[in-house]
């Protein structure tokens, strides 16, 4: 999977098999994150997240790992300001839910801090990273 690109039919077939085998949504989204597919991979992670929610299946309910996987996808997308903003947006969504199941963990916060720190925005990135500390 690590070599499968976004839009790669083999990769998508493999992910469909994961769904058929009832893999958790966070496993599937993490697969896109691990593919190191950049911005396209992060968009695909969001797409799979929405698809899992739309299934209305109890096993597909998002949890902190599912959200964390999307945050990590954006944080590692090498998408500069956009990636940092999207990672931050997903973290804020987790916080707004006020649900024990989706309560952010230290990894979620660390991912957002890393996204801002590596966004190549000099002062803005540093200030935003510091806000999350």
GUTORNU-343553 format. One record per residue: residue number from 1; residue in one letter; z, x, y of N, C-alpha, C, O in turn. Coordinates in nm, 3 decimals. Each point is the difference from the previous one (the first is absolute). Layout:
! residues N
NUM_A_Z_X_Y_Z_X_Y_Z_X_Y_Z_X_Y
...
//
This chain:
! residues 133
1_X_0.000_0.082_-0.119_0.000_-0.082_0.119_0.000_0.086_0.125_-0.055_-0.041_0.102
2_X_0.115_0.157_-0.109_0.011_0.083_0.119_-0.137_0.036_0.057_-0.009_0.033_0.118
3_X_-0.096_-0.038_-0.198_-0.132_0.033_0.049_-0.083_-0.122_0.033_-0.112_0.013_0.050
4_X_0.164_-0.130_-0.076_-0.075_-0.121_0.028_0.005_-0.032_0.147_0.108_-0.008_0.060
5_X_-0.222_-0.009_-0.001_-0.006_-0.032_0.142_0.004_-0.150_0.022_-0.025_-0.078_-0.091
6_X_0.059_0.040_0.214_-0.001_-0.141_0.036_-0.143_-0.050_-0.011_-0.093_0.066_0.046
7_X_0.076_-0.182_-0.105_-0.132_-0.055_-0.019_-0.064_0.051_-0.129_-0.106_-0.049_-0.040
8_X_0.168_0.143_-0.024_-0.046_0.055_-0.127_0.019_-0.109_-0.104_0.113_-0.041_-0.026
9_X_-0.221_-0.005_-0.034_0.011_-0.112_-0.094_0.088_0.035_-0.120_0.069_-0.087_-0.053
10_X_-0.070_0.214_0.010_0.088_0.040_-0.111_0.146_-0.016_0.041_0.082_-0.051_-0.077
11_X_-0.049_0.094_0.199_0.137_-0.013_0.049_0.042_-0.145_0.010_0.111_-0.035_-0.037
12_X_-0.201_-0.049_0.088_0.032_-0.141_0.014_0.010_-0.067_-0.137_0.084_-0.089_-0.019
13_X_-0.167_0.129_-0.075_0.012_-0.052_-0.136_0.136_0.035_-0.060_0.064_-0.083_-0.064
14_X_-0.022_0.206_0.086_0.128_0.046_-0.052_0.114_-0.079_0.061_0.094_-0.038_-0.070
15_X_-0.102_0.012_0.200_0.105_-0.078_0.064_0.001_-0.144_-0.050_0.106_-0.060_-0.015
16_X_-0.224_0.005_-0.012_-0.006_-0.136_-0.055_0.067_-0.002_-0.137_0.068_-0.097_-0.034
17_X_-0.087_0.202_-0.045_0.066_0.008_-0.130_0.152_0.005_0.017_0.074_-0.058_-0.080
18_X_-0.028_0.127_0.186_0.144_0.004_0.026_0.053_-0.140_0.027_0.108_-0.037_-0.046
19_X_-0.184_-0.041_0.123_0.041_-0.138_0.028_0.004_-0.079_-0.129_0.095_-0.073_-0.026
20_X_-0.200_0.087_-0.055_-0.006_-0.072_-0.128_0.118_0.037_-0.090_0.047_-0.083_-0.078
21_X_0.000_0.208_0.090_0.114_0.044_-0.080_0.132_-0.034_0.068_0.107_0.039_-0.047
22_X_-0.114_-0.111_0.156_0.116_-0.044_0.077_0.078_0.116_0.059_0.123_0.000_0.002
23_X_-0.196_0.099_0.047_0.065_0.108_0.073_0.058_-0.058_0.128_-0.053_-0.097_0.054
24_X_0.159_0.155_-0.005_0.060_-0.051_0.122_-0.091_0.031_0.118_-0.080_0.093_-0.004
25_X_0.095_-0.173_0.108_-0.083_0.020_0.119_0.022_0.137_0.061_-0.094_0.061_0.050
26_X_0.217_-0.011_-0.055_0.023_0.132_0.058_-0.069_0.109_-0.082_-0.044_0.100_0.057
27_X_0.033_-0.117_-0.189_-0.074_0.097_-0.082_-0.147_0.004_0.041_-0.059_0.108_0.011
28_X_0.002_-0.223_0.012_-0.141_-0.007_0.036_-0.023_0.059_0.139_-0.092_0.079_0.020
29_X_0.176_-0.116_0.075_-0.015_0.052_0.135_0.026_0.150_0.003_-0.069_0.074_0.071
30_X_0.167_-0.030_-0.146_0.028_0.144_-0.008_-0.120_0.075_-0.056_-0.025_0.114_0.039
31_X_-0.048_-0.175_-0.129_-0.120_0.064_-0.055_-0.100_0.031_0.110_-0.062_0.107_0.000
32_X_0.045_-0.199_0.094_-0.091_0.026_0.112_0.056_0.109_0.089_-0.075_0.084_0.050
33_X_0.205_-0.083_-0.030_0.062_0.102_0.082_-0.019_0.138_-0.062_-0.032_0.096_0.070
34_X_0.051_-0.087_-0.201_-0.013_0.128_-0.070_-0.145_0.049_-0.004_-0.025_0.118_-0.022
35_X_-0.068_-0.208_0.042_-0.141_0.040_-0.002_-0.037_0.084_0.121_-0.111_0.054_0.006
36_X_0.202_-0.043_0.091_-0.025_0.080_0.120_-0.132_-0.040_0.064_-0.082_0.085_0.036
37_X_0.063_-0.215_-0.022_-0.128_-0.053_0.048_-0.001_-0.023_0.150_-0.088_-0.069_0.051
38_X_0.185_0.124_0.020_0.001_-0.009_0.146_0.014_-0.142_0.052_0.067_-0.084_-0.060
39_X_-0.132_0.060_0.172_0.008_-0.130_0.067_-0.052_-0.112_-0.091_0.060_-0.107_-0.007
40_X_-0.171_0.133_-0.062_-0.055_-0.102_-0.091_0.099_-0.035_-0.111_0.011_-0.116_-0.039
41_X_0.060_0.216_-0.010_0.100_-0.025_-0.103_0.116_-0.083_0.052_0.051_-0.088_-0.070
42_X_-0.010_0.114_0.194_0.108_-0.078_0.061_-0.045_-0.145_0.021_0.078_-0.093_-0.022
43_X_-0.202_0.075_0.065_-0.052_-0.136_0.015_-0.006_-0.072_-0.134_0.029_-0.119_-0.010
44_X_-0.067_0.193_-0.094_-0.006_-0.058_-0.134_0.141_-0.035_-0.049_0.018_-0.103_-0.065
45_X_0.080_0.187_0.096_0.139_-0.030_-0.036_0.044_-0.131_0.066_0.066_-0.082_-0.064
46_X_-0.103_0.064_0.191_0.033_-0.125_0.069_-0.070_-0.119_-0.066_0.059_-0.107_-0.015
47_X_-0.183_0.128_-0.024_-0.077_-0.107_-0.065_0.067_-0.042_-0.131_0.014_-0.119_-0.028
48_X_0.028_0.219_-0.052_0.067_-0.031_-0.126_0.135_-0.067_0.025_0.040_-0.089_-0.076
49_X_0.029_0.130_0.179_0.128_-0.063_0.037_-0.023_-0.149_0.026_0.071_-0.085_-0.054
50_X_-0.171_0.053_0.136_-0.030_-0.140_0.031_-0.042_-0.077_-0.125_0.038_-0.115_-0.019
51_X_-0.117_0.180_-0.065_-0.043_-0.065_-0.123_0.119_-0.035_-0.088_0.006_-0.108_-0.058
52_X_0.089_0.200_0.048_0.119_-0.024_-0.081_0.082_-0.117_0.056_0.051_-0.082_-0.076
53_X_-0.038_0.076_0.208_0.074_-0.111_0.061_-0.071_-0.132_-0.029_0.065_-0.100_-0.030
54_X_-0.197_0.100_0.038_-0.077_-0.122_-0.021_0.003_-0.050_-0.143_-0.032_-0.115_-0.027
55_X_0.071_0.202_-0.068_0.008_-0.042_-0.140_0.110_-0.103_-0.022_-0.002_-0.073_-0.099
56_X_0.098_0.068_0.189_0.113_-0.093_-0.013_0.070_0.015_-0.135_0.047_-0.097_-0.059
57_X_-0.044_0.219_0.013_0.060_0.032_-0.129_0.133_0.071_0.026_0.006_0.092_0.082
58_X_0.098_-0.132_-0.150_0.133_0.058_0.019_0.000_0.152_-0.023_0.073_0.073_0.067
59_X_-0.155_-0.026_-0.161_-0.004_0.143_-0.027_-0.074_0.078_0.108_0.008_0.123_0.005
60_X_-0.080_-0.194_0.081_-0.078_0.067_0.105_0.071_-0.005_0.136_-0.059_0.037_0.101
61_X_0.184_-0.083_-0.099_0.072_-0.007_0.127_0.022_0.141_0.054_0.043_0.090_-0.073
62_X_-0.073_-0.070_0.202_0.022_0.134_0.056_0.148_0.036_0.004_0.087_-0.085_0.020
63_X_-0.061_0.213_-0.038_0.136_0.051_0.012_-0.007_0.126_0.086_-0.105_0.031_0.056
64_X_0.215_0.041_-0.047_0.001_0.117_0.087_-0.099_0.106_-0.049_-0.051_0.078_0.081
65_X_0.025_-0.074_-0.210_-0.094_0.098_-0.054_-0.144_-0.036_0.037_-0.081_0.088_0.030
66_X_0.050_-0.217_-0.032_-0.134_-0.045_0.037_-0.027_0.032_0.146_-0.102_0.059_0.034
67_X_0.196_-0.100_0.052_-0.015_0.032_0.142_-0.003_0.151_0.022_-0.082_0.051_0.077
68_X_0.170_0.019_-0.145_0.006_0.145_0.014_-0.130_0.068_-0.041_-0.038_0.101_0.058
69_X_-0.030_-0.157_-0.157_-0.127_0.056_-0.043_-0.107_-0.016_0.107_-0.081_0.091_0.021
70_X_0.080_-0.204_0.047_-0.097_-0.021_0.108_0.035_0.091_0.119_-0.088_0.060_0.062
71_X_0.217_-0.049_-0.032_0.043_0.091_0.107_-0.044_0.142_-0.032_-0.054_0.070_0.086
72_X_0.076_-0.027_-0.210_-0.039_0.135_-0.041_-0.151_0.019_0.006_-0.048_0.108_0.034
73_X_-0.027_-0.212_-0.068_-0.146_0.009_0.007_-0.045_0.028_0.143_-0.086_0.086_0.023
74_X_0.144_-0.158_0.073_-0.037_0.024_0.140_0.054_0.133_0.050_-0.067_0.070_0.076
75_X_0.188_-0.035_-0.117_0.060_0.125_0.046_-0.079_0.121_-0.049_-0.004_0.103_0.068
76_X_-0.058_-0.114_-0.184_-0.076_0.112_-0.056_-0.150_-0.014_0.019_-0.078_0.077_-0.056
77_X_0.036_-0.175_0.135_-0.143_-0.029_0.015_-0.073_0.097_0.092_-0.123_-0.003_0.008
78_X_0.196_0.089_0.059_-0.061_0.092_0.095_-0.083_-0.078_0.102_-0.113_0.036_0.033
79_X_0.173_-0.145_0.016_-0.069_-0.091_0.092_0.058_0.009_0.141_-0.022_-0.089_0.082
80_X_0.096_0.195_-0.053_0.051_0.021_0.135_0.090_-0.112_0.048_0.086_-0.048_-0.072
81_X_-0.109_0.007_0.196_0.082_-0.104_0.064_-0.009_-0.133_-0.076_0.101_-0.069_-0.017
82_X_-0.222_0.034_-0.027_-0.017_-0.125_-0.074_0.088_-0.003_-0.125_0.067_-0.099_-0.027
83_X_-0.068_0.208_-0.049_0.080_0.006_-0.122_0.148_-0.011_0.028_0.073_-0.068_-0.072
84_X_-0.028_0.137_0.178_0.142_-0.006_0.037_0.038_-0.141_0.045_0.105_-0.051_-0.037
85_X_-0.191_-0.010_0.118_0.027_-0.137_0.046_0.005_-0.099_-0.116_0.086_-0.087_-0.004
86_X_-0.179_0.101_-0.090_-0.002_-0.090_-0.115_0.122_0.021_-0.089_0.060_-0.098_-0.047
87_X_-0.021_0.223_0.023_0.120_0.027_-0.080_0.121_-0.062_0.069_0.084_-0.063_-0.065
88_X_-0.076_0.080_0.196_0.111_-0.057_0.077_-0.002_-0.153_-0.006_0.105_-0.063_-0.012
89_X_-0.222_0.004_0.021_-0.013_-0.146_-0.006_0.053_-0.054_-0.133_0.071_-0.100_-0.003
90_X_-0.106_0.167_-0.107_0.047_-0.043_-0.131_0.151_0.014_-0.012_0.066_-0.085_-0.060
91_X_-0.011_0.192_0.116_0.145_0.018_-0.003_0.069_-0.109_0.082_0.101_-0.055_-0.043
92_X_-0.155_0.023_0.159_0.057_-0.107_0.082_-0.006_-0.134_-0.073_0.093_-0.081_0.011
93_X_-0.201_0.057_-0.085_-0.010_-0.123_-0.080_0.112_-0.006_-0.103_0.060_-0.105_-0.021
94_X_-0.032_0.217_-0.043_0.109_0.005_-0.098_0.133_-0.033_0.067_0.078_-0.080_-0.052
95_X_-0.054_0.140_0.165_0.126_-0.022_0.073_0.012_-0.146_0.041_0.107_-0.059_-0.012
96_X_-0.217_0.001_0.061_0.001_-0.139_0.046_0.029_-0.100_-0.112_0.054_-0.108_0.025
97_X_-0.090_0.142_-0.147_0.022_-0.092_-0.113_0.148_-0.023_-0.028_0.037_-0.106_-0.050
98_X_0.046_0.201_0.080_0.144_-0.009_-0.023_0.032_-0.053_-0.140_0.075_-0.096_-0.017
99_X_-0.136_0.161_-0.080_0.013_-0.041_-0.139_0.044_0.122_-0.080_-0.056_0.108_0.015
100_X_0.157_-0.125_-0.100_0.048_0.113_-0.081_-0.110_0.060_-0.086_0.000_0.121_-0.026
101_X_-0.091_-0.204_-0.017_-0.109_0.044_-0.087_-0.098_0.094_0.072_-0.063_0.086_-0.061
102_X_0.051_-0.106_0.192_-0.097_0.079_0.077_0.068_0.087_0.105_-0.065_0.047_0.094
103_X_0.194_-0.025_-0.109_0.073_0.083_0.095_-0.055_0.143_-0.005_-0.006_0.060_-0.107
104_X_-0.033_-0.005_0.223_-0.057_0.136_0.000_0.100_0.103_-0.050_0.121_-0.010_0.025
105_X_-0.173_0.109_-0.095_0.083_0.111_-0.046_-0.032_0.124_0.084_-0.086_-0.004_0.088
106_X_0.155_0.112_-0.116_-0.017_0.122_0.077_-0.143_0.053_-0.011_-0.050_0.063_0.094
107_X_-0.016_-0.087_-0.205_-0.137_0.047_-0.017_-0.095_-0.073_0.096_-0.091_0.060_0.056
108_X_0.114_-0.189_-0.038_-0.084_-0.077_0.094_0.013_0.055_0.142_-0.099_0.019_0.069
109_X_0.224_0.005_-0.028_0.022_0.056_0.134_-0.059_0.140_0.010_-0.064_0.033_0.100
110_X_0.085_0.048_-0.201_-0.052_0.138_0.000_-0.152_0.002_0.009_-0.058_0.086_0.066
111_X_-0.005_-0.180_-0.134_-0.147_-0.006_0.003_-0.051_-0.029_0.141_-0.098_0.059_0.044
112_X_0.164_-0.151_0.024_-0.041_-0.032_0.137_0.024_0.119_0.093_-0.084_0.032_0.084
113_X_0.196_0.032_-0.100_0.030_0.120_0.082_-0.105_0.107_-0.026_-0.050_0.062_0.094
114_X_0.016_-0.040_-0.219_-0.101_0.100_-0.035_-0.137_-0.038_0.055_-0.076_0.086_0.045
115_X_0.045_-0.217_-0.048_-0.130_-0.045_0.053_-0.011_0.033_0.148_-0.104_0.049_0.046
116_X_0.210_-0.076_0.030_-0.004_0.032_0.143_0.000_0.150_0.024_-0.071_0.049_0.088
117_X_0.149_0.023_-0.166_0.009_0.145_0.020_-0.132_0.070_-0.030_-0.031_0.104_0.058
118_X_-0.048_-0.161_-0.149_-0.125_0.065_-0.039_-0.123_-0.065_0.063_-0.113_0.031_-0.039
119_X_0.133_-0.120_0.136_-0.111_-0.074_0.060_-0.078_0.080_0.104_-0.096_-0.051_0.058
120_X_0.136_0.176_-0.034_-0.068_0.086_0.098_-0.006_-0.062_0.140_-0.102_0.003_0.067
121_X_0.215_-0.060_-0.027_0.006_-0.065_0.131_0.093_0.073_0.096_0.034_-0.051_0.106
122_X_0.006_0.169_-0.144_0.091_0.082_0.079_0.124_-0.080_0.041_0.077_-0.041_-0.086
123_X_-0.058_0.019_0.213_0.124_-0.062_0.050_0.023_-0.141_-0.053_0.111_-0.032_-0.043
124_X_-0.213_-0.053_0.044_0.017_-0.138_-0.046_0.046_-0.005_-0.145_0.091_-0.074_-0.034
125_X_-0.155_0.154_-0.051_0.037_0.002_-0.141_0.144_0.044_-0.020_0.073_-0.057_-0.080
126_X_-0.034_0.160_0.154_0.136_0.052_-0.010_0.101_-0.105_0.047_0.103_-0.020_-0.065
127_X_-0.132_-0.045_0.175_0.091_-0.102_0.053_0.012_-0.119_-0.095_0.110_-0.050_-0.024
128_X_-0.223_0.007_-0.031_0.004_-0.114_-0.093_0.075_0.038_-0.127_0.078_-0.080_-0.052
129_X_-0.099_0.200_0.002_0.073_0.046_-0.119_0.149_0.002_0.029_0.081_-0.043_-0.083
130_X_-0.046_0.091_0.199_0.142_0.007_0.038_0.064_-0.138_0.013_0.118_-0.017_-0.031
131_X_-0.195_-0.082_0.077_0.051_-0.138_0.011_0.047_-0.053_-0.135_0.095_-0.078_-0.007
132_X_-0.160_0.121_-0.100_0.034_-0.051_-0.132_0.114_0.075_-0.066_0.048_-0.040_-0.106
133_X_-0.004_0.150_0.169_0.111_0.076_-0.058_0.132_-0.073_0.019_0.104_0.050_-0.042
//
